[in-house]
Amino acid sequence: MLGTILIVVLLLALIGAWPRWPHSRNWGYYPTGGLGIVLVIVLVLLLLGLI
């Protein structure tokens, strides 16, 4: 249950960090990439049964 909630929250944060405004396009994909790495780590931990 906790893992599912955590994945949903991380997916929403990943979508929210997508650079779509003119001022945030200069950031590149740095915020999205960082959240993507966190999402991959959480998914691996969930699949291993550690969460």
PQR file of N, CA, C, O and H, with PARSE charges and radii, in Angstrom:
ATOM      1  N   MET A   1       0.824  -1.189   0.000 -0.4000 1.5000
ATOM      2  CA  MET A   1       0.000   0.000   0.000 -0.0000 2.0000
ATOM      3  C   MET A   1       0.869   1.254   0.000  0.5500 1.7000
ATOM      4  O   MET A   1       0.629   2.181  -0.774 -0.5500 1.4000
ATOM      5  N   LEU A   2       1.875   1.281   0.868 -0.4000 1.5000
ATOM      6  CA  LEU A   2       2.754   2.448   0.954 -0.0000 2.0000
ATOM      7  C   LEU A   2       3.547   2.624  -0.334  0.5500 1.7000
ATOM      8  O   LEU A   2       3.755   3.750  -0.784 -0.5500 1.4000
ATOM      9  H   LEU A   2       2.070   0.529   1.497  0.4000 1.0000
ATOM     10  N   GLY A   3       3.985   1.533  -0.925 -0.4000 1.5000
ATOM     11  CA  GLY A   3       4.734   1.606  -2.171 -0.0000 2.0000
ATOM     12  C   GLY A   3       3.909   2.185  -3.305  0.5500 1.7000
ATOM     13  O   GLY A   3       4.417   2.974  -4.102 -0.5500 1.4000
ATOM     14  H   GLY A   3       3.816   0.618  -0.560  0.4000 1.0000
ATOM     15  N   THR A   4       2.640   1.803  -3.387 -0.4000 1.5000
ATOM     16  CA  THR A   4       1.759   2.314  -4.432 -0.0000 2.0000
ATOM     17  C   THR A   4       1.549   3.819  -4.280  0.5500 1.7000
ATOM     18  O   THR A   4       1.596   4.558  -5.264 -0.5500 1.4000
ATOM     19  H   THR A   4       2.227   1.162  -2.740  0.4000 1.0000
ATOM     20  N   ILE A   5       1.321   4.262  -3.070 -0.4000 1.5000
ATOM     21  CA  ILE A   5       1.134   5.691  -2.812 -0.0000 2.0000
ATOM     22  C   ILE A   5       2.411   6.457  -3.155  0.5500 1.7000
ATOM     23  O   ILE A   5       2.350   7.538  -3.740 -0.5500 1.4000
ATOM     24  H   ILE A   5       1.282   3.661  -2.272  0.4000 1.0000
ATOM     25  N   LEU A   6       3.555   5.903  -2.794 -0.4000 1.5000
ATOM     26  CA  LEU A   6       4.827   6.546  -3.072 -0.0000 2.0000
ATOM     27  C   LEU A   6       5.074   6.663  -4.570  0.5500 1.7000
ATOM     28  O   LEU A   6       5.554   7.698  -5.034 -0.5500 1.4000
ATOM     29  H   LEU A   6       3.605   5.025  -2.319  0.4000 1.0000
ATOM     30  N   ILE A   7       4.760   5.633  -5.328 -0.4000 1.5000
ATOM     31  CA  ILE A   7       4.942   5.672  -6.781 -0.0000 2.0000
ATOM     32  C   ILE A   7       4.008   6.693  -7.418  0.5500 1.7000
ATOM     33  O   ILE A   7       4.418   7.413  -8.329 -0.5500 1.4000
ATOM     34  H   ILE A   7       4.370   4.793  -4.952  0.4000 1.0000
ATOM     35  N   VAL A   8       2.766   6.770  -6.959 -0.4000 1.5000
ATOM     36  CA  VAL A   8       1.824   7.744  -7.512 -0.0000 2.0000
ATOM     37  C   VAL A   8       2.301   9.164  -7.232  0.5500 1.7000
ATOM     38  O   VAL A   8       2.236  10.020  -8.114 -0.5500 1.4000
ATOM     39  H   VAL A   8       2.434   6.186  -6.218  0.4000 1.0000
ATOM     40  N   VAL A   9       2.774   9.423  -6.034 -0.4000 1.5000
ATOM     41  CA  VAL A   9       3.270  10.759  -5.683 -0.0000 2.0000
ATOM     42  C   VAL A   9       4.493  11.108  -6.530  0.5500 1.7000
ATOM     43  O   VAL A   9       4.612  12.234  -7.011 -0.5500 1.4000
ATOM     44  H   VAL A   9       2.827   8.728  -5.318  0.4000 1.0000
ATOM     45  N   LEU A  10       5.402  10.147  -6.713 -0.4000 1.5000
ATOM     46  CA  LEU A  10       6.585  10.416  -7.516 -0.0000 2.0000
ATOM     47  C   LEU A  10       6.237  10.633  -8.990  0.5500 1.7000
ATOM     48  O   LEU A  10       6.860  11.466  -9.649 -0.5500 1.4000
ATOM     49  H   LEU A  10       5.305   9.232  -6.322  0.4000 1.0000
ATOM     50  N   LEU A  11       5.268   9.909  -9.510 -0.4000 1.5000
ATOM     51  CA  LEU A  11       4.837  10.127 -10.893 -0.0000 2.0000
ATOM     52  C   LEU A  11       4.229  11.516 -11.070  0.5500 1.7000
ATOM     53  O   LEU A  11       4.484  12.181 -12.074 -0.5500 1.4000
ATOM     54  H   LEU A  11       4.762   9.233  -8.975  0.4000 1.0000
ATOM     55  N   LEU A  12       3.435  11.952 -10.113 -0.4000 1.5000
ATOM     56  CA  LEU A  12       2.862  13.297 -10.187 -0.0000 2.0000
ATOM     57  C   LEU A  12       3.951  14.366 -10.100  0.5500 1.7000
ATOM     58  O   LEU A  12       3.879  15.379 -10.796 -0.5500 1.4000
ATOM     59  H   LEU A  12       3.227  11.412  -9.298  0.4000 1.0000
ATOM     60  N   ALA A  13       4.953  14.149  -9.258 -0.4000 1.5000
ATOM     61  CA  ALA A  13       6.062  15.095  -9.165 -0.0000 2.0000
ATOM     62  C   ALA A  13       6.871  15.111 -10.450  0.5500 1.7000
ATOM     63  O   ALA A  13       7.351  16.163 -10.871 -0.5500 1.4000
ATOM     64  H   ALA A  13       5.012  13.326  -8.693  0.4000 1.0000
ATOM     65  N   LEU A  14       7.023  13.950 -11.074 -0.4000 1.5000
ATOM     66  CA  LEU A  14       7.756  13.864 -12.333 -0.0000 2.0000
ATOM     67  C   LEU A  14       7.036  14.620 -13.436  0.5500 1.7000
ATOM     68  O   LEU A  14       7.670  15.317 -14.228 -0.5500 1.4000
ATOM     69  H   LEU A  14       6.633  13.096 -10.731  0.4000 1.0000
ATOM     70  N   ILE A  15       5.726  14.489 -13.496 -0.4000 1.5000
ATOM     71  CA  ILE A  15       4.942  15.224 -14.484 -0.0000 2.0000
ATOM     72  C   ILE A  15       4.979  16.725 -14.182  0.5500 1.7000
ATOM     73  O   ILE A  15       5.054  17.538 -15.103 -0.5500 1.4000
ATOM     74  H   ILE A  15       5.211  13.923 -12.853  0.4000 1.0000
ATOM     75  N   GLY A  16       4.929  17.092 -12.920 -0.4000 1.5000
ATOM     76  CA  GLY A  16       4.958  18.500 -12.539 -0.0000 2.0000
ATOM     77  C   GLY A  16       6.296  19.168 -12.803  0.5500 1.7000
ATOM     78  O   GLY A  16       6.348  20.388 -12.959 -0.5500 1.4000
ATOM     79  H   GLY A  16       4.868  16.432 -12.171  0.4000 1.0000
ATOM     80  N   ALA A  17       7.373  18.405 -12.858 -0.4000 1.5000
ATOM     81  CA  ALA A  17       8.701  18.974 -13.088 -0.0000 2.0000
ATOM     82  C   ALA A  17       9.044  19.070 -14.564  0.5500 1.7000
ATOM     83  O   ALA A  17      10.124  19.546 -14.914 -0.5500 1.4000
ATOM     84  H   ALA A  17       7.330  17.414 -12.732  0.4000 1.0000
ATOM     85  N   TRP A  18       8.154  18.631 -15.431 -0.4000 1.5000
ATOM     86  CA  TRP A  18       8.418  18.677 -16.872 -0.0000 2.0000
ATOM     87  C   TRP A  18       8.553  20.133 -17.319  0.5500 1.7000
ATOM     88  O   TRP A  18       7.657  20.936 -17.059 -0.5500 1.4000
ATOM     89  H   TRP A  18       7.276  18.245 -15.146  0.4000 1.0000
ATOM     90  N   PRO A  19       9.661  20.493 -17.988 -0.5600 1.5000
ATOM     91  CA  PRO A  19       9.864  21.896 -18.386  0.2800 2.0000
ATOM     92  C   PRO A  19       8.943  22.305 -19.527  0.5500 1.7000
ATOM     93  O   PRO A  19       9.150  21.885 -20.666 -0.5500 1.4000
ATOM     94  N   ARG A  20       7.938  23.110 -19.245 -0.4000 1.5000
ATOM     95  CA  ARG A  20       6.995  23.497 -20.287 -0.0000 2.0000
ATOM     96  C   ARG A  20       6.816  25.009 -20.385  0.5500 1.7000
ATOM     97  O   ARG A  20       6.267  25.500 -21.372 -0.5500 1.4000
ATOM     98  H   ARG A  20       7.769  23.451 -18.320  0.4000 1.0000
ATOM     99  N   TRP A  21       7.266  25.749 -19.384 -0.4000 1.5000
ATOM    100  CA  TRP A  21       7.165  27.201 -19.429 -0.0000 2.0000
ATOM    101  C   TRP A  21       8.446  27.774 -20.005  0.5500 1.7000
ATOM    102  O   TRP A  21       9.500  27.149 -19.884 -0.5500 1.4000
ATOM    103  H   TRP A  21       7.712  25.350 -18.582  0.4000 1.0000
ATOM    104  N   PRO A  22       8.388  28.959 -20.635 -0.5600 1.5000
ATOM    105  CA  PRO A  22       9.589  29.536 -21.258  0.2800 2.0000
ATOM    106  C   PRO A  22      10.761  29.725 -20.281  0.5500 1.7000
ATOM    107  O   PRO A  22      11.910  29.477 -20.645 -0.5500 1.4000
ATOM    108  N   HIS A  23      10.482  30.158 -19.053 -0.4000 1.5000
ATOM    109  CA  HIS A  23      11.586  30.385 -18.117 -0.0000 2.0000
ATOM    110  C   HIS A  23      12.188  29.083 -17.612  0.5500 1.7000
ATOM    111  O   HIS A  23      13.355  29.064 -17.220 -0.5500 1.4000
ATOM    112  H   HIS A  23       9.548  30.360 -18.757  0.4000 1.0000
ATOM    113  N   SER A  24      11.424  27.994 -17.610 -0.4000 1.5000
ATOM    114  CA  SER A  24      11.959  26.733 -17.106 -0.0000 2.0000
ATOM    115  C   SER A  24      12.600  25.888 -18.200  0.5500 1.7000
ATOM    116  O   SER A  24      13.202  24.857 -17.899 -0.5500 1.4000
ATOM    117  H   SER A  24      10.476  28.010 -17.929  0.4000 1.0000
ATOM    118  N   ARG A  25      12.488  26.292 -19.446 -0.4000 1.5000
ATOM    119  CA  ARG A  25      13.138  25.538 -20.524 -0.0000 2.0000
ATOM    120  C   ARG A  25      14.660  25.653 -20.436  0.5500 1.7000
ATOM    121  O   ARG A  25      15.377  24.789 -20.941 -0.5500 1.4000
ATOM    122  H   ARG A  25      11.999  27.129 -19.691  0.4000 1.0000
ATOM    123  N   ASN A  26      15.151  26.703 -19.805 -0.4000 1.5000
ATOM    124  CA  ASN A  26      16.600  26.850 -19.634 -0.0000 2.0000
ATOM    125  C   ASN A  26      17.159  25.835 -18.650  0.5500 1.7000
ATOM    126  O   ASN A  26      18.361  25.566 -18.666 -0.5500 1.4000
ATOM    127  H   ASN A  26      14.568  27.404 -19.394  0.4000 1.0000
ATOM    128  N   TRP A  27      16.327  25.273 -17.805 -0.4000 1.5000
ATOM    129  CA  TRP A  27      16.781  24.285 -16.837 -0.0000 2.0000
ATOM    130  C   TRP A  27      17.105  22.962 -17.506  0.5500 1.7000
ATOM    131  O   TRP A  27      17.862  22.160 -16.958 -0.5500 1.4000
ATOM    132  H   TRP A  27      15.351  25.491 -17.793  0.4000 1.0000
ATOM    133  N   GLY A  28      16.541  22.723 -18.683 -0.4000 1.5000
ATOM    134  CA  GLY A  28      16.729  21.443 -19.350 -0.0000 2.0000
ATOM    135  C   GLY A  28      15.902  20.363 -18.664  0.5500 1.7000
ATOM    136  O   GLY A  28      14.830  20.633 -18.122 -0.5500 1.4000
ATOM    137  H   GLY A  28      15.925  23.374 -19.127  0.4000 1.0000
ATOM    138  N   TYR A  29      16.406  19.162 -18.696 -0.4000 1.5000
ATOM    139  CA  TYR A  29      15.684  18.045 -18.092 -0.0000 2.0000
ATOM    140  C   TYR A  29      16.264  17.675 -16.735  0.5500 1.7000
ATOM    141  O   TYR A  29      16.022  16.574 -16.242 -0.5500 1.4000
ATOM    142  H   TYR A  29      17.277  18.943 -19.137  0.4000 1.0000
ATOM    143  N   TYR A  30      17.018  18.569 -16.129 -0.4000 1.5000
ATOM    144  CA  TYR A  30      17.658  18.277 -14.847 -0.0000 2.0000
ATOM    145  C   TYR A  30      16.648  17.936 -13.739  0.5500 1.7000
ATOM    146  O   TYR A  30      16.836  16.921 -13.067 -0.5500 1.4000
ATOM    147  H   TYR A  30      17.215  19.464 -16.530  0.4000 1.0000
ATOM    148  N   PRO A  31      15.583  18.731 -13.512 -0.5600 1.5000
ATOM    149  CA  PRO A  31      14.629  18.366 -12.454  0.2800 2.0000
ATOM    150  C   PRO A  31      13.906  17.054 -12.751  0.5500 1.7000
ATOM    151  O   PRO A  31      13.689  16.244 -11.850 -0.5500 1.4000
ATOM    152  N   THR A  32      13.538  16.847 -14.007 -0.4000 1.5000
ATOM    153  CA  THR A  32      12.830  15.631 -14.377 -0.0000 2.0000
ATOM    154  C   THR A  32      13.748  14.422 -14.254  0.5500 1.7000
ATOM    155  O   THR A  32      13.313  13.350 -13.834 -0.5500 1.4000
ATOM    156  H   THR A  32      13.714  17.505 -14.739  0.4000 1.0000
ATOM    157  N   GLY A  33      15.008  14.590 -14.617 -0.4000 1.5000
ATOM    158  CA  GLY A  33      15.959  13.487 -14.530 -0.0000 2.0000
ATOM    159  C   GLY A  33      16.202  13.057 -13.093  0.5500 1.7000
ATOM    160  O   GLY A  33      16.298  11.864 -12.803 -0.5500 1.4000
ATOM    161  H   GLY A  33      15.361  15.461 -14.958  0.4000 1.0000
ATOM    162  N   GLY A  34      16.301  14.031 -12.194 -0.4000 1.5000
ATOM    163  CA  GLY A  34      16.497  13.704 -10.779 -0.0000 2.0000
ATOM    164  C   GLY A  34      15.320  12.949 -10.203  0.5500 1.7000
ATOM    165  O   GLY A  34      15.497  11.975  -9.471 -0.5500 1.4000
ATOM    166  H   GLY A  34      16.223  14.999 -12.430  0.4000 1.0000
ATOM    167  N   LEU A  35      14.116  13.394 -10.530 -0.4000 1.5000
ATOM    168  CA  LEU A  35      12.924  12.692 -10.048 -0.0000 2.0000
ATOM    169  C   LEU A  35      12.791  11.327 -10.707  0.5500 1.7000
ATOM    170  O   LEU A  35      12.289  10.387 -10.091 -0.5500 1.4000
ATOM    171  H   LEU A  35      13.971  14.185 -11.125  0.4000 1.0000
ATOM    172  N   GLY A  36      13.233  11.210 -11.948 -0.4000 1.5000
ATOM    173  CA  GLY A  36      13.201   9.914 -12.638 -0.0000 2.0000
ATOM    174  C   GLY A  36      14.105   8.900 -11.964  0.5500 1.7000
ATOM    175  O   GLY A  36      13.749   7.727 -11.843 -0.5500 1.4000
ATOM    176  H   GLY A  36      13.641  11.974 -12.448  0.4000 1.0000
ATOM    177  N   ILE A  37      15.269   9.346 -11.525 -0.4000 1.5000
ATOM    178  CA  ILE A  37      16.184   8.444 -10.820 -0.0000 2.0000
ATOM    179  C   ILE A  37      15.574   7.985  -9.506  0.5500 1.7000
ATOM    180  O   ILE A  37      15.671   6.810  -9.152 -0.5500 1.4000
ATOM    181  H   ILE A  37      15.558  10.298 -11.623  0.4000 1.0000
ATOM    182  N   VAL A  38      14.948   8.898  -8.785 -0.4000 1.5000
ATOM    183  CA  VAL A  38      14.286   8.529  -7.528 -0.0000 2.0000
ATOM    184  C   VAL A  38      13.166   7.526  -7.792  0.5500 1.7000
ATOM    185  O   VAL A  38      12.985   6.581  -7.025 -0.5500 1.4000
ATOM    186  H   VAL A  38      14.869   9.853  -9.073  0.4000 1.0000
ATOM    187  N   LEU A  39      12.418   7.727  -8.869 -0.4000 1.5000
ATOM    188  CA  LEU A  39      11.335   6.813  -9.226 -0.0000 2.0000
ATOM    189  C   LEU A  39      11.880   5.432  -9.551  0.5500 1.7000
ATOM    190  O   LEU A  39      11.295   4.432  -9.134 -0.5500 1.4000
ATOM    191  H   LEU A  39      12.565   8.495  -9.493  0.4000 1.0000
ATOM    192  N   VAL A  40      12.975   5.349 -10.279 -0.4000 1.5000
ATOM    193  CA  VAL A  40      13.576   4.055 -10.613 -0.0000 2.0000
ATOM    194  C   VAL A  40      14.057   3.348  -9.350  0.5500 1.7000
ATOM    195  O   VAL A  40      13.871   2.139  -9.212 -0.5500 1.4000
ATOM    196  H   VAL A  40      13.450   6.161 -10.618  0.4000 1.0000
ATOM    197  N   ILE A  41      14.669   4.081  -8.435 -0.4000 1.5000
ATOM    198  CA  ILE A  41      15.140   3.483  -7.181 -0.0000 2.0000
ATOM    199  C   ILE A  41      13.971   2.935  -6.377  0.5500 1.7000
ATOM    200  O   ILE A  41      14.049   1.830  -5.841 -0.5500 1.4000
ATOM    201  H   ILE A  41      14.820   5.063  -8.548  0.4000 1.0000
ATOM    202  N   VAL A  42      12.887   3.701  -6.290 -0.4000 1.5000
ATOM    203  CA  VAL A  42      11.700   3.247  -5.539 -0.0000 2.0000
ATOM    204  C   VAL A  42      11.098   2.014  -6.205  0.5500 1.7000
ATOM    205  O   VAL A  42      10.694   1.081  -5.510 -0.5500 1.4000
ATOM    206  H   VAL A  42      12.824   4.599  -6.725  0.4000 1.0000
ATOM    207  N   LEU A  43      11.030   1.989  -7.534 -0.4000 1.5000
ATOM    208  CA  LEU A  43      10.495   0.830  -8.224 -0.0000 2.0000
ATOM    209  C   LEU A  43      11.338  -0.416  -7.979  0.5500 1.7000
ATOM    210  O   LEU A  43      10.794  -1.502  -7.778 -0.5500 1.4000
ATOM    211  H   LEU A  43      11.359   2.746  -8.098  0.4000 1.0000
ATOM    212  N   VAL A  44      12.662  -0.269  -7.993 -0.4000 1.5000
ATOM    213  CA  VAL A  44      13.542  -1.416  -7.733 -0.0000 2.0000
ATOM    214  C   VAL A  44      13.339  -1.913  -6.305  0.5500 1.7000
ATOM    215  O   VAL A  44      13.235  -3.117  -6.073 -0.5500 1.4000
ATOM    216  H   VAL A  44      13.103   0.614  -8.156  0.4000 1.0000
ATOM    217  N   LEU A  45      13.282  -0.990  -5.356 -0.4000 1.5000
ATOM    218  CA  LEU A  45      13.061  -1.401  -3.957 -0.0000 2.0000
ATOM    219  C   LEU A  45      11.706  -2.072  -3.780  0.5500 1.7000
ATOM    220  O   LEU A  45      11.570  -3.013  -2.999 -0.5500 1.4000
ATOM    221  H   LEU A  45      13.366  -0.012  -5.545  0.4000 1.0000
ATOM    222  N   LEU A  46      10.701  -1.584  -4.510 -0.4000 1.5000
ATOM    223  CA  LEU A  46       9.376  -2.187  -4.424 -0.0000 2.0000
ATOM    224  C   LEU A  46       9.380  -3.602  -5.008  0.5500 1.7000
ATOM    225  O   LEU A  46       8.774  -4.514  -4.445 -0.5500 1.4000
ATOM    226  H   LEU A  46      10.811  -0.819  -5.145  0.4000 1.0000
ATOM    227  N   LEU A  47      10.058  -3.773  -6.124 -0.4000 1.5000
ATOM    228  CA  LEU A  47      10.130  -5.095  -6.746 -0.0000 2.0000
ATOM    229  C   LEU A  47      10.939  -6.089  -5.911  0.5500 1.7000
ATOM    230  O   LEU A  47      10.666  -7.290  -5.928 -0.5500 1.4000
ATOM    231  H   LEU A  47      10.549  -3.033  -6.581  0.4000 1.0000
ATOM    232  N   LEU A  48      11.929  -5.585  -5.187 -0.4000 1.5000
ATOM    233  CA  LEU A  48      12.719  -6.454  -4.320 -0.0000 2.0000
ATOM    234  C   LEU A  48      12.001  -6.758  -3.011  0.5500 1.7000
ATOM    235  O   LEU A  48      12.445  -7.615  -2.246 -0.5500 1.4000
ATOM    236  H   LEU A  48      12.152  -4.610  -5.174  0.4000 1.0000
ATOM    237  N   GLY A  49      10.904  -6.069  -2.748 -0.4000 1.5000
ATOM    238  CA  GLY A  49      10.122  -6.312  -1.544 -0.0000 2.0000
ATOM    239  C   GLY A  49      10.659  -5.610  -0.316  0.5500 1.7000
ATOM    240  O   GLY A  49      10.334  -5.997   0.806 -0.5500 1.4000
ATOM    241  H   GLY A  49      10.544  -5.373  -3.369  0.4000 1.0000
ATOM    242  N   LEU A  50      11.471  -4.589  -0.502 -0.4000 1.5000
ATOM    243  CA  LEU A  50      12.040  -3.866   0.638 -0.0000 2.0000
ATOM    244  C   LEU A  50      11.170  -2.719   1.085  0.5500 1.7000
ATOM    245  O   LEU A  50      11.440  -2.120   2.126 -0.5500 1.4000
ATOM    246  H   LEU A  50      11.736  -4.274  -1.413  0.4000 1.0000
ATOM    247  N   ILE A  51      10.133  -2.392   0.337 -0.4000 1.5000
ATOM    248  CA  ILE A  51       9.193  -1.342   0.735 -0.0000 2.0000
ATOM    249  C   ILE A  51       7.863  -1.988   1.012  0.5500 1.7000
ATOM    250  O   ILE A  51       6.905  -1.301   1.366 -0.5500 1.4000
ATOM    251  H   ILE A  51       9.913  -2.879  -0.508  0.4000 1.0000
TER
END
